[in-house]
Amino acid sequence: MRKFLERAMEKVSRMNDESIRGLLRVLADENERLDAVLDSMMDGIVVCDEDHAPILINKAAERLLPLSQVELFDAPLWQSLRDEELAAFIEMALQGEETIMDREFAFDMQAGTRILSISITPLVREKRIRGTLIHIEETTDKRRRDARLRRAESLASLTTLAAGVAHEIKNPLGSISIHVQLMRKALKGRAEAPLVRYLDIVTEEIDRLNKIVVDFLFAVRPMDIAPINDDVNLLMRELVEFMHVEVEDAGIEIETSYGEDIPPVPFDKRYLKQALLNLIKNATAAMPSGGRLRLSTAKVDEDLRITVSDTGVGIPEDKLSKIFEPYFTTKENGTGLGLTLTYKIIKEHGGDFTVKSKPGLGSSFIITLPIPQKERRMITGACPDDADCTAGYESVVEENP
């Protein structure tokens, strides 16, 4: 097309009106084709001029970016962005004429967290920078797939090690515990206080190791999930009643919000209760100076959403993708298996488990469980010869899959 235009420009002075109109039609058709290509792209494209004002924005960019339409093409791009962090990044990159590849930003939307990857390259023509090209790609699903793959690989590696750990650790611990009890009997009545205290410490450490092994085996052992239709709101109220004394003693205020339009959902009460208890205990540990714990349920589209939020210390961004991995913990005495177990329980229920967190602002753990939908299936049969009908008959079957 470029060579065609160059040849046309050379001959334009010799063209008559009809030839010029034909050339304009060709250019208009080509321009429409390019617009269609840009608007059909899944990725966002923004082109800015030398003053950093947008001169081209495709539909994907309008959908992905938090844009304000006020003076969109009359001011630098960053002035039209509603997100302060993204606006500061765009301003720095455009004014610095930098090339930046795959810088990721997370945006909290009503439907969840959206992750955008943004690349910025100078637009060079005739060895001069004539503007900027900005490429926007949504990587939310890719990030989730990568995280799920890492978690699945971690759980698979745990399964391989389970039998060896059970044999190599649990059996010797039992033997040590028995010999500690024999030492207590042998020293009974003549043991000095320091010896008794040392034996108490050994016993505590044995119990702690036993708990680690039990959690480990629970994480790798197949779960006998037996879901039945039950009331999630009732389970949440039971948990609040069970935990409120411990939570309030820690100076933490409990807030609850239960959706009223939530139908019965199939879940195994034992396991889901354990998963939620893990989240509540983690939230409590994240607020050592007190704070607010919020528990909520809601029906979102065709899913049930359970949220456990705290106003605690939050999780650094570089650790956010690792918290579901076995043995990763930020606690001094944590086993690193609590969230791994919770993740496994939710996946066994066919649900999803995500987290949103910012250091100093707290964390929100979100459990999503599918709500079974009634299907209406039409079964059509031929009309019997002796029946008084013209087209056939239908029966409607309603069932819960």
C-alpha positions in Angstrom: 0.0 0.0 0.0 2.9 2.4 0.8 4.4 1.9 -2.7 1.0 2.4 -4.3 0.6 5.8 -2.5 4.1 6.8 -3.5 3.3 6.2 -7.2 0.0 7.9 -6.8 1.5 11.0 -5.3 4.0 11.2 -8.2 1.1 11.3 -10.7 -1.5 13.3 -8.7 -0.7 16.5 -10.6 -1.6 14.8 -13.9 -4.8 13.2 -12.6 -8.3 14.3 -13.5 -11.2 14.7 -11.0 -12.5 11.2 -11.5 -9.0 9.6 -10.9 -8.6 11.7 -7.7 -12.0 10.6 -6.5 -11.1 7.0 -7.3 -7.8 7.3 -5.3 -9.7 8.8 -2.4 -12.1 5.8 -2.4 -9.2 3.4 -2.4 -7.7 5.3 0.6 -11.0 5.3 2.4 -11.5 1.6 1.9 -8.0 0.9 3.1 -8.5 3.1 6.1 -11.8 1.2 7.0 -10.0 -2.1 6.6 -7.3 -1.0 9.0 -9.9 0.3 11.5 -11.7 -3.1 11.3 -8.5 -5.0 12.0 -7.6 -2.8 15.0 -11.1 -3.0 16.4 -11.2 -6.8 16.0 -8.0 -7.3 18.0 -8.3 -8.8 21.5 -5.4 -6.7 22.7 -5.6 -3.0 23.2 -3.6 -0.5 21.0 -3.1 3.2 21.8 -1.1 5.5 19.6 0.0 8.9 21.0 1.5 11.8 19.2 4.7 13.7 20.2 2.7 15.7 22.8 1.6 12.3 24.3 -2.1 12.9 23.4 -3.9 9.8 22.0 -4.5 9.9 18.2 -5.8 6.3 17.9 -7.4 4.0 20.4 -9.0 0.7 19.4 -12.1 -0.8 21.1 -10.1 -3.3 23.1 -8.1 -0.5 24.7 -11.3 1.4 25.5 -12.6 -1.7 27.2 -9.5 -2.6 29.1 -8.2 0.7 30.3 -9.9 2.8 33.1 -10.4 5.7 30.7 -12.3 8.9 31.2 -13.8 10.2 28.0 -13.4 13.9 29.0 -10.9 15.5 26.6 -9.6 12.1 25.7 -7.9 13.2 22.4 -7.1 16.8 23.6 -4.7 16.1 26.5 -1.9 13.7 27.5 -3.1 10.2 27.9 -2.3 10.0 31.6 -4.8 12.8 32.3 -7.6 10.6 31.0 -6.8 7.6 33.3 -8.9 7.1 36.4 -6.3 4.9 38.1 -3.6 7.0 39.8 -0.9 4.3 39.8 -1.4 3.5 36.1 -1.5 7.3 35.3 1.8 7.9 37.1 3.4 5.0 35.2 2.2 6.2 31.8 3.3 9.7 32.5 6.8 8.6 33.5 7.2 6.3 30.5 5.9 8.7 27.9 7.9 11.7 29.1 11.0 9.6 29.5 10.6 8.1 26.0 11.3 4.6 27.5 10.7 1.2 26.1 9.0 -0.9 28.8 7.8 -4.4 28.3 5.1 -6.4 30.1 4.6 -4.2 33.2 1.6 -5.7 35.0 -1.1 -3.8 36.9 -4.0 -5.3 38.9 -7.4 -3.6 39.0 -10.2 -4.4 41.4 -13.4 -4.8 39.4 -16.9 -5.9 40.5 -16.4 -9.3 38.9 -13.0 -9.8 40.5 -9.4 -8.7 40.0 -8.3 -7.9 36.4 -4.6 -8.0 35.5 -3.3 -6.0 32.6 0.2 -6.3 31.0 1.3 -3.0 29.4 4.1 -2.5 26.9 5.3 0.9 25.7 7.6 1.5 22.7 8.6 4.8 21.0 7.1 5.3 17.5 10.1 6.0 15.3 9.9 7.4 11.8 12.7 8.8 9.7 15.1 8.2 12.7 13.0 10.5 14.9 10.6 9.6 17.7 7.2 10.7 16.4 5.0 9.4 19.2 4.4 6.3 21.3 2.8 2.9 20.7 1.1 1.3 23.8 0.1 -2.3 23.8 -2.4 -3.6 26.5 -2.9 -7.3 27.1 -5.2 -8.9 29.7 -3.3 -11.7 31.5 -5.9 -12.5 34.2 -6.7 -16.0 32.9 -3.1 -16.8 32.1 -2.0 -15.9 35.7 -4.8 -18.0 37.1 -3.9 -20.9 34.9 -0.2 -20.6 35.9 -1.1 -20.4 39.6 -3.4 -23.5 39.3 -0.7 -25.4 37.5 1.9 -24.6 40.2 -0.5 -25.7 43.0 -1.3 -28.9 41.2 2.4 -29.7 40.7 3.0 -28.9 44.4 0.2 -31.2 45.5 1.5 -34.0 43.2 4.9 -33.8 44.7 3.4 -34.0 48.2 1.6 -37.2 47.3 4.9 -38.8 46.1 6.5 -38.0 49.5 3.6 -38.9 51.8 4.3 -42.6 52.4 8.0 -42.0 53.2 7.3 -39.1 55.5 4.6 -41.1 57.4 7.0 -44.0 58.0 10.3 -42.0 58.6 8.9 -39.4 61.0 5.7 -40.6 62.6 7.0 -43.9 63.9 10.2 -42.5 65.5 8.1 -39.8 67.1 5.9 -42.5 68.7 9.0 -44.2 70.0 10.4 -40.9 71.4 7.1 -40.1 73.1 7.1 -43.5 74.8 10.6 -43.1 76.1 9.8 -39.6 77.5 7.0 -41.2 79.5 9.4 -43.9 80.8 11.8 -41.1 81.8 9.1 -39.3 83.7 8.2 -42.5 85.6 11.9 -43.2 86.4 12.4 -39.7 87.7 9.1 -39.5 89.6 9.5 -38.1 93.1 13.2 -37.3 92.7 13.4 -35.2 89.6 14.5 -31.6 89.9 12.5 -28.8 88.4 14.8 -28.1 85.4 14.6 -31.8 84.3 10.8 -31.7 84.4 10.7 -28.5 82.4 13.1 -30.0 79.8 10.8 -33.0 79.4 7.8 -30.7 79.1 9.6 -28.9 76.2 10.4 -32.3 74.5 6.7 -33.3 74.8 5.5 -30.1 73.3 7.9 -30.4 70.4 6.8 -34.0 69.8 3.1 -32.9 69.7 4.0 -30.1 67.2 5.8 -32.5 64.9 2.9 -34.9 65.1 0.6 -32.1 64.1 2.8 -31.3 61.1 2.8 -34.9 60.0 -1.0 -35.2 60.4 -1.5 -32.0 58.3 0.9 -33.3 55.7 -0.9 -36.6 55.4 -4.3 -34.9 55.3 -3.0 -32.7 52.4 -2.0 -35.7 50.2 -4.6 -38.3 51.2 -7.6 -38.5 48.8 -10.6 -36.8 50.4 -13.8 -38.7 50.9 -15.9 -35.6 50.0 -19.6 -36.4 50.6 -21.5 -33.2 49.5 -25.1 -32.7 50.3 -27.4 -29.7 49.7 -27.0 -27.5 52.8 -27.3 -23.9 54.0 -24.0 -22.0 53.8 -25.3 -19.1 55.8 -26.2 -21.5 58.7 -22.6 -22.9 58.6 -21.2 -19.3 58.7 -23.4 -18.4 61.7 -22.2 -21.6 63.5 -18.6 -20.6 62.8 -19.1 -17.1 64.2 -20.7 -18.6 67.3 -17.8 -21.0 67.7 -15.0 -18.5 67.2 -16.4 -15.2 68.5 -14.9 -15.5 72.0 -11.4 -16.2 70.7 -11.6 -13.5 68.0 -13.0 -10.8 70.3 -10.5 -11.6 73.0 -7.8 -10.7 70.4 -9.4 -7.2 70.1 -11.0 -8.0 66.7 -14.5 -6.9 65.7 -16.6 -9.3 63.6 -18.8 -8.0 60.8 -21.1 -10.4 58.9 -23.1 -10.0 55.7 -25.2 -12.9 54.5 -26.9 -13.0 51.1 -30.6 -13.6 51.3 -31.1 -15.1 47.8 -28.6 -18.0 48.2 -30.1 -21.5 47.5 -28.9 -24.7 49.2 -25.5 -25.6 47.8 -23.9 -29.1 47.8 -20.9 -29.2 50.2 -19.3 -31.4 52.8 -19.9 -29.6 56.1 -16.8 -31.2 57.8 -14.3 -30.1 55.2 -15.8 -26.7 54.3 -15.9 -25.8 58.0 -12.2 -26.8 58.3 -11.3 -24.6 55.3 -13.2 -21.6 56.7 -11.7 -22.1 60.2 -8.2 -22.0 58.6 -9.0 -18.7 57.0 -10.5 -17.2 60.1 -7.4 -18.2 62.2 -5.1 -16.8 59.6 -7.0 -13.6 59.6 -6.8 -13.4 63.4 -3.1 -14.0 63.3 -2.7 -11.2 60.7 -4.2 -8.7 63.2 -2.0 -8.9 66.3 -3.1 -5.4 67.4 -6.7 -5.9 66.7 -8.8 -5.0 63.7 -11.9 -6.0 61.8 -12.9 -9.4 60.5 -15.6 -9.5 57.9 -17.4 -12.6 56.8 -19.8 -12.5 53.9 -21.8 -14.6 51.4 -23.3 -13.5 48.2 -24.8 -15.0 45.0 -22.8 -13.7 42.0 -24.2 -14.8 38.7 -24.5 -18.5 39.0 -21.9 -18.9 41.8 -21.8 -18.7 45.5 -19.1 -16.4 46.8 -17.8 -16.6 50.4 -15.4 -13.9 51.5 -13.2 -13.7 54.6 -11.6 -10.3 54.9 -9.3 -8.7 57.5 -7.7 -5.4 58.1 -4.3 -6.9 59.0 -0.8 -6.6 57.8 -1.5 -7.8 54.3 0.7 -9.9 52.0 3.6 -8.5 49.9 3.1 -8.8 46.2 6.1 -11.0 45.7 4.7 -13.5 48.2 1.1 -13.4 47.0 1.6 -16.1 44.3 3.3 -18.5 46.8 0.9 -18.6 49.7 -0.9 -21.7 48.4 2.3 -23.6 48.0 3.1 -26.3 50.6 5.4 -25.3 53.4 5.4 -21.6 52.5 4.5 -19.6 55.6 5.0 -16.1 57.0 4.3 -17.3 60.5 7.2 -18.0 62.9 5.6 -21.3 64.0 3.4 -22.1 61.0 3.6 -25.4 59.1 2.8 -23.8 55.7 0.0 -26.3 55.0 -3.1 -24.4 56.2 -3.8 -22.6 52.9 -2.7 -25.7 50.9 -5.3 -27.8 52.7 -7.9 -25.0 52.2 -7.2 -24.8 48.5 -7.4 -28.6 48.1 -10.8 -28.7 49.9 -12.3 -26.0 47.7 -11.0 -27.6 44.5 -12.5 -31.0 45.7 -15.8 -29.2 45.8 -15.4 -28.0 42.2 -14.8 -24.4 43.3 -12.2 -21.7 43.0 -10.1 -19.9 45.6 -8.5 -16.5 45.1 -6.9 -13.8 47.3 -6.6 -10.0 47.1 -4.2 -8.3 49.4 -2.1 -5.1 49.9 0.6 -4.6 52.6 -0.9 -2.6 55.4 -4.4 -2.7 54.1 -5.4 -6.3 54.8 -6.4 -9.3 52.8 -9.6 -10.8 51.3 -9.8 -14.6 50.7 -12.6 -15.4 48.2 -14.1 -18.9 47.8 -16.3 -19.4 44.8 -18.6 -22.5 44.7 -20.8 -23.3 41.7 -24.6 -23.3 42.3 -26.2 -26.3 40.5 -28.7 -25.1 37.8 -31.9 -26.8 36.9 -32.0 -27.9 33.3 -35.1 -28.0 31.2 -34.7 -30.7 28.6 -37.3 -31.2 25.8 -38.0 -34.8 24.8 -39.8 -34.9 21.6 -41.6 -38.1 20.3 -43.6 -39.0 17.2 -47.4 -38.6 17.5 -49.2 -42.0 18.0 -51.5 -43.0 15.2 -54.5 -43.0 17.4 -53.8 -39.7 19.1 -55.6 -36.5 18.3 -52.6 -34.3 17.6 -51.0 -32.5 14.6 -47.3 -32.1 15.3 -46.2 -34.3 18.1 -46.0 -34.1 21.9 -43.4 -32.9 24.3 -42.6 -33.6 27.9 -40.5 -31.3 30.1 -38.0 -33.0 32.5 -36.5 -30.9 35.3 -33.5 -32.3 37.1 -30.6 -31.3 39.2 -27.3 -32.4 37.6 
